[in-house]
């Protein structure tokens, strides 16, 4: 088990909202996650991610949808700058 120094970040009401750790601690955590048996079993490769997410999107062609949304963002952005 790693001995990790952490700082709890709270909101104005004192409710914990985040944890801050040193970057070197994060690198150690990341390495342990990568080398864990669960990560190897689940197949953390790009191909396995594609396989796991296949057929989730049932709408139109994904690229067509993405272009449509980006076009709407650009139109909104231009409308904001013209005001």
Residue pairs with C-beta under 8 A, 6 or more apart in sequence:
2 25
2 28
2 29
2 32
4 21
4 22
4 25
4 29
5 21
5 22
5 25
6 19
6 20
6 21
7 19
7 20
7 21
8 16
8 18
8 19
8 20
9 16
9 17
9 18
9 19
9 20
10 16
10 17
11 17
21 29
33 39
34 44
42 48
59 65
